[in-house]
Amino acid sequence: MQLFLVSHGQLAKGMKNSIEMISGKHDNLQDFSMSETDSPEIIRQRVEKAIEEHSGEEIILISDFPGGSINTCLTKLINERVFLISGMNIMMILELVLEQTNKNIQELIESGIRSAKNSIVLVKLNKEETHNNDIGDDFFD
């Protein structure tokens, strides 16, 4: 199974770098970043070429956000072995690269999306904790 991260700007490249910093190098993880001089069609062609190089393998495309030009052009590549997830998230990608041998592709995708949703939280500090850590009241409400 291959994972292709596809984004506007350098998000995909940065995400791959972060994943590899946390969990090591992954030969099945590739990034495709659209520069200011690229068009979504050029990115689609690059991704399509990479898909052809991995014929016979299942491929998960992960775009940066739903409804964007990259996500829209990637929908043309979806088929029985190419899947598209929209909304790039580091916890989802970690789940996909670390758990891939334990699940079929559909279970893996569902598990990755669940991990992404569960990783988004509002972090609050307890006022008592701020006093215990010698952080001044004027810093927090």
Summary of the structure (lengths in Angstrom):
residues: 141
radius of gyration: 18.3
end to end distance: 48.1
largest distance: 59.8
contacts: 395
relative contact order: 0.15
helix: 48%
strand: 17%
